[in-house]
Amino acid sequence: MTTTSNLSLNQPAYNSTAWDVPLNANETILDNQFSATTTIALTNSNVTLTGPNTTGTGQTQAMRFRFTGAISANITVYIPSGISGSWIVTNSTTGAYTVTMASAGGGTTIATSQGDTIFIYSDGTNVAAADSGLLDSLTSLSLSGTLSVTGASTFNGASTFNAKSTFNGSSSSLATVLKNAAEPATISATAATGTINFDILTQSILYYTTNASGNFTINVRGNGSNTFNSITSTGQVITLVFLNTNGSTAYYGSAFQIDSAAITPKWQGNVVPSGGNANSIDVYTYTILKTGSAAYTVLASQTQFV
């Protein structure tokens, strides 16, 4: 009796009368291939999966690999050389390290992110994502929640990001290349006066179109429920713009706050505004660099437009 190379399915010899044992074993092997999960606890060492056998207990004869454990090093899990097939891989490990799928025969490999489930294929030498061409055929994509991309990202069509999106780029490429971009502005028939809450989770440009009725304070925050400090990280920079409309009586932004705490900006040309410009739109631009927890350097300017 011979066996197949990838699943070790039994092939009884011609005219053999002993069919029941190999036939039952084949059914076990096929059942595992279409439904079984092999759970492997990882620690800090590379692992080579056990190959197929005639009883169906080889780890590669399962449909799914599930990796567990608190790993303390980067780990490579090897499929035996020459074994072809496709598998679902779930990375349930913890620890700040990676798990990489590879073939013991060498060739390409694929990393699995913690908490993710991927579909892989091996041709006996190379391991790759079995669904790697899936995204190439998408004409539109809608995501909710947080998006994190490692590597260069190029957007040639319309792309809208309503939730947090992070593009990390690489050591040799820009994080994001934009053919063109538009950012939303909030236009409000409001007269500037008192404290104006600038919610950066809503907009980066705020335009008051009614003539100001008094000097005003810009207070930057996330929104009514989130502070600016809580939604930004040290080393991040945000630029925001406030457009104030003045009539014959000119008013101006006399103070600046972040999360209701007073901040003294550094003004362009060391010219601190002491008033506004009559019958004009005064544009206030603030670039906020977060230097620590609730610590900021703010670069500001006031520009008149008539």
SULCORUR-V302145 format. One record per residue. N is the residue number from 1. RES is the residue in one letter. PHI is phi in whole degrees, -180 to 180 (none if undefined). NEAR is the number of other ideal C-beta (glycine too) atoms within 12 Angstrom. Layout:
n=N res=RES phi=PHI near=NEAR
n=N res=RES phi=PHI near=NEAR
This chain:
n=1 res=M phi=none near=19
n=2 res=T phi=-109 near=14
n=3 res=T phi=-132 near=24
n=4 res=T phi=-75 near=22
n=5 res=S phi=-77 near=18
n=6 res=N phi=-93 near=25
n=7 res=L phi=-111 near=33
n=8 res=S phi=59 near=32
n=9 res=L phi=-68 near=28
n=10 res=N phi=-75 near=29
n=11 res=Q phi=-127 near=19
n=12 res=P phi=-59 near=21
n=13 res=A phi=-65 near=13
n=14 res=Y phi=-59 near=9
n=15 res=N phi=68 near=7
n=16 res=S phi=-70 near=15
n=17 res=T phi=-95 near=10
n=18 res=A phi=-95 near=14
n=19 res=W phi=-95 near=17
n=20 res=D phi=-65 near=13
n=21 res=V phi=-66 near=17
n=22 res=P phi=-65 near=26
n=23 res=L phi=-66 near=19
n=24 res=N phi=-65 near=18
n=25 res=A phi=-64 near=29
n=26 res=N phi=-62 near=28
n=27 res=E phi=-64 near=20
n=28 res=T phi=-65 near=28
n=29 res=I phi=-62 near=33
n=30 res=L phi=-66 near=23
n=31 res=D phi=-63 near=17
n=32 res=N phi=-64 near=30
n=33 res=Q phi=-63 near=30
n=34 res=F phi=-102 near=19
n=35 res=S phi=-150 near=17
n=36 res=A phi=-83 near=24
n=37 res=T phi=-117 near=23
n=38 res=T phi=-98 near=30
n=39 res=T phi=-101 near=19
n=40 res=I phi=-123 near=32
n=41 res=A phi=-86 near=20
n=42 res=L phi=-103 near=33
n=43 res=T phi=-130 near=20
n=44 res=N phi=-140 near=18
n=45 res=S phi=-125 near=18
n=46 res=N phi=-65 near=21
n=47 res=V phi=-131 near=29
n=48 res=T phi=-110 near=23
n=49 res=L phi=-69 near=34
n=50 res=T phi=-77 near=24
n=51 res=G phi=-82 near=30
n=52 res=P phi=-71 near=34
n=53 res=N phi=-144 near=23
n=54 res=T phi=-75 near=26
n=55 res=T phi=-99 near=22
n=56 res=G phi=82 near=33
n=57 res=T phi=-98 near=20
n=58 res=G phi=-67 near=29
n=59 res=Q phi=-62 near=32
n=60 res=T phi=-75 near=44
n=61 res=Q phi=-86 near=40
n=62 res=A phi=-85 near=35
n=63 res=M phi=-77 near=27
n=64 res=R phi=-136 near=29
n=65 res=F phi=-103 near=40
n=66 res=R phi=-121 near=27
n=67 res=F phi=-101 near=41
n=68 res=T phi=-127 near=22
n=69 res=G phi=108 near=25
n=70 res=A phi=-91 near=18
n=71 res=I phi=-83 near=30
n=72 res=S phi=-120 near=15
n=73 res=A phi=-163 near=20
n=74 res=N phi=-67 near=21
n=75 res=I phi=-126 near=33
n=76 res=T phi=-111 near=29
n=77 res=V phi=-106 near=41
n=78 res=Y phi=-101 near=32
n=79 res=I phi=-88 near=45
n=80 res=P phi=-54 near=30
n=81 res=S phi=-57 near=23
n=82 res=G phi=87 near=22
n=83 res=I phi=-91 near=33
n=84 res=S phi=-101 near=27
n=85 res=G phi=156 near=37
n=86 res=S phi=-129 near=28
n=87 res=W phi=-145 near=39
n=88 res=I phi=-94 near=29
n=89 res=V phi=-120 near=41
n=90 res=T phi=-115 near=28
n=91 res=N phi=-99 near=33
n=92 res=S phi=-104 near=26
n=93 res=T phi=-76 near=35
n=94 res=T phi=-127 near=18
n=95 res=G phi=108 near=21
n=96 res=A phi=-86 near=12
n=97 res=Y phi=-138 near=25
n=98 res=T phi=-107 near=25
n=99 res=V phi=-120 near=40
n=100 res=T phi=-116 near=30
n=101 res=M phi=-92 near=43
n=102 res=A phi=-148 near=33
n=103 res=S phi=-101 near=33
n=104 res=A phi=-65 near=27
n=105 res=G phi=-84 near=21
n=106 res=G phi=88 near=18
n=107 res=G phi=95 near=22
n=108 res=T phi=-73 near=20
n=109 res=T phi=-131 near=28
n=110 res=I phi=-143 near=31
n=111 res=A phi=-89 near=25
n=112 res=T phi=-115 near=35
n=113 res=S phi=-85 near=22
n=114 res=Q phi=-62 near=25
n=115 res=G phi=89 near=13
n=116 res=D phi=-101 near=22
n=117 res=T phi=-122 near=21
n=118 res=I phi=-127 near=30
n=119 res=F phi=-115 near=26
n=120 res=I phi=-120 near=38
n=121 res=Y phi=-140 near=29
n=122 res=S phi=-124 near=38
n=123 res=D phi=-99 near=22
n=124 res=G phi=101 near=22
n=125 res=T phi=-131 near=22
n=126 res=N phi=-107 near=25
n=127 res=V phi=-121 near=41
n=128 res=A phi=-148 near=25
n=129 res=A phi=-70 near=27
n=130 res=A phi=-72 near=22
n=131 res=D phi=-113 near=19
n=132 res=S phi=-64 near=17
n=133 res=G phi=-92 near=12
n=134 res=L phi=-62 near=12
n=135 res=L phi=-71 near=13
n=136 res=D phi=-65 near=10
n=137 res=S phi=-97 near=10
n=138 res=L phi=-75 near=12
n=139 res=T phi=-98 near=9
n=140 res=S phi=-154 near=11
n=141 res=L phi=-145 near=17
n=142 res=S phi=-121 near=14
n=143 res=L phi=-124 near=18
n=144 res=S phi=-122 near=12
n=145 res=G phi=102 near=11
n=146 res=T phi=-93 near=12
n=147 res=L phi=-117 near=20
n=148 res=S phi=-127 near=19
n=149 res=V phi=-123 near=23
n=150 res=T phi=-105 near=17
n=151 res=G phi=116 near=18
n=152 res=A phi=-72 near=18
n=153 res=S phi=-126 near=24
n=154 res=T phi=-123 near=17
n=155 res=F phi=-117 near=20
n=156 res=N phi=-100 near=11
n=157 res=G phi=-108 near=13
n=158 res=A phi=-76 near=15
n=159 res=S phi=-136 near=24
n=160 res=T phi=-123 near=18
n=161 res=F phi=-118 near=25
n=162 res=N phi=-97 near=15
n=163 res=A phi=-113 near=14
n=164 res=K phi=-64 near=20
n=165 res=S phi=-132 near=20
n=166 res=T phi=-122 near=18
n=167 res=F phi=-119 near=23
n=168 res=N phi=-96 near=17
n=169 res=G phi=63 near=18
n=170 res=S phi=-148 near=14
n=171 res=S phi=-70 near=10
n=172 res=S phi=-129 near=8
n=173 res=S phi=-146 near=16
n=174 res=L phi=-66 near=15
n=175 res=A phi=-69 near=21
n=176 res=T phi=-143 near=21
n=177 res=V phi=-120 near=17
n=178 res=L phi=-111 near=19
n=179 res=K phi=-66 near=13
n=180 res=N phi=-164 near=11
n=181 res=A phi=-152 near=15
n=182 res=A phi=-128 near=12
n=183 res=E phi=-116 near=19
n=184 res=P phi=-74 near=18
n=185 res=A phi=-122 near=19
n=186 res=T phi=-95 near=25
n=187 res=I phi=-110 near=15
n=188 res=S phi=-133 near=22
n=189 res=A phi=-80 near=12
n=190 res=T phi=-120 near=23
n=191 res=A phi=-93 near=22
n=192 res=A phi=-68 near=38
n=193 res=T phi=-174 near=22
n=194 res=G phi=65 near=20
n=195 res=T phi=-94 near=21
n=196 res=I phi=-108 near=34
n=197 res=N phi=-79 near=31
n=198 res=F phi=-102 near=42
n=199 res=D phi=-90 near=26
n=200 res=I phi=-74 near=35
n=201 res=L phi=-75 near=26
n=202 res=T phi=-104 near=23
n=203 res=Q phi=-161 near=23
n=204 res=S phi=-113 near=26
n=205 res=I phi=-130 near=25
n=206 res=L phi=-128 near=35
n=207 res=Y phi=-124 near=28
n=208 res=Y phi=-94 near=34
n=209 res=T phi=-94 near=20
n=210 res=T phi=-91 near=20
n=211 res=N phi=-55 near=25
n=212 res=A phi=-60 near=36
n=213 res=S phi=-114 near=20
n=214 res=G phi=-177 near=21
n=215 res=N phi=-64 near=26
n=216 res=F phi=-142 near=33
n=217 res=T phi=-118 near=28
n=218 res=I phi=-90 near=41
n=219 res=N phi=-115 near=31
n=220 res=V phi=-89 near=47
n=221 res=R phi=-149 near=30
n=222 res=G phi=-69 near=23
n=223 res=N phi=-164 near=19
n=224 res=G phi=-66 near=13
n=225 res=S phi=-113 near=12
n=226 res=N phi=-131 near=19
n=227 res=T phi=-80 near=25
n=228 res=F phi=-63 near=35
n=229 res=N phi=-61 near=27
n=230 res=S phi=-76 near=18
n=231 res=I phi=-106 near=21
n=232 res=T phi=-123 near=29
n=233 res=S phi=-116 near=17
n=234 res=T phi=-58 near=15
n=235 res=G phi=97 near=14
n=236 res=Q phi=-88 near=20
n=237 res=V phi=-126 near=18
n=238 res=I phi=-131 near=31
n=239 res=T phi=-113 near=22
n=240 res=L phi=-131 near=37
n=241 res=V phi=-132 near=34
n=242 res=F phi=-120 near=41
n=243 res=L phi=-106 near=36
n=244 res=N phi=-109 near=45
n=245 res=T phi=-94 near=35
n=246 res=N phi=-114 near=35
n=247 res=G phi=-94 near=21
n=248 res=S phi=-67 near=13
n=249 res=T phi=-101 near=21
n=250 res=A phi=-92 near=27
n=251 res=Y phi=-120 near=33
n=252 res=Y phi=-150 near=32
n=253 res=G phi=-78 near=43
n=254 res=S phi=-92 near=27
n=255 res=A phi=-153 near=25
n=256 res=F phi=-138 near=37
n=257 res=Q phi=-136 near=29
n=258 res=I phi=-127 near=37
n=259 res=D phi=53 near=30
n=260 res=S phi=69 near=20
n=261 res=A phi=-102 near=20
n=262 res=A phi=-65 near=18
n=263 res=I phi=-129 near=29
n=264 res=T phi=-100 near=16
n=265 res=P phi=-72 near=32
n=266 res=K phi=-96 near=20
n=267 res=W phi=-92 near=22
n=268 res=Q phi=-55 near=19
n=269 res=G phi=69 near=12
n=270 res=N phi=58 near=11
n=271 res=V phi=-108 near=14
n=272 res=V phi=-86 near=19
n=273 res=P phi=-60 near=30
n=274 res=S phi=-117 near=14
n=275 res=G phi=-175 near=21
n=276 res=G phi=-104 near=34
n=277 res=N phi=-122 near=26
n=278 res=A phi=-67 near=19
n=279 res=N phi=52 near=17
n=280 res=S phi=-143 near=25
n=281 res=I phi=-108 near=28
n=282 res=D phi=-94 near=35
n=283 res=V phi=-104 near=31
n=284 res=Y phi=-102 near=44
n=285 res=T phi=-115 near=28
n=286 res=Y phi=-123 near=37
n=287 res=T phi=-107 near=25
n=288 res=I phi=-108 near=36
n=289 res=L phi=-106 near=24
n=290 res=K phi=-83 near=27
n=291 res=T phi=-105 near=19
n=292 res=G phi=178 near=14
n=293 res=S phi=-64 near=14
n=294 res=A phi=56 near=19
n=295 res=A phi=-124 near=19
n=296 res=Y phi=-144 near=33
n=297 res=T phi=-113 near=21
n=298 res=V phi=-118 near=32
n=299 res=L phi=-105 near=24
n=300 res=A phi=-132 near=35
n=301 res=S phi=-150 near=25
n=302 res=Q phi=-124 near=34
n=303 res=T phi=-128 near=23
n=304 res=Q phi=-89 near=22
n=305 res=F phi=-128 near=18
n=306 res=V phi=-116 near=12
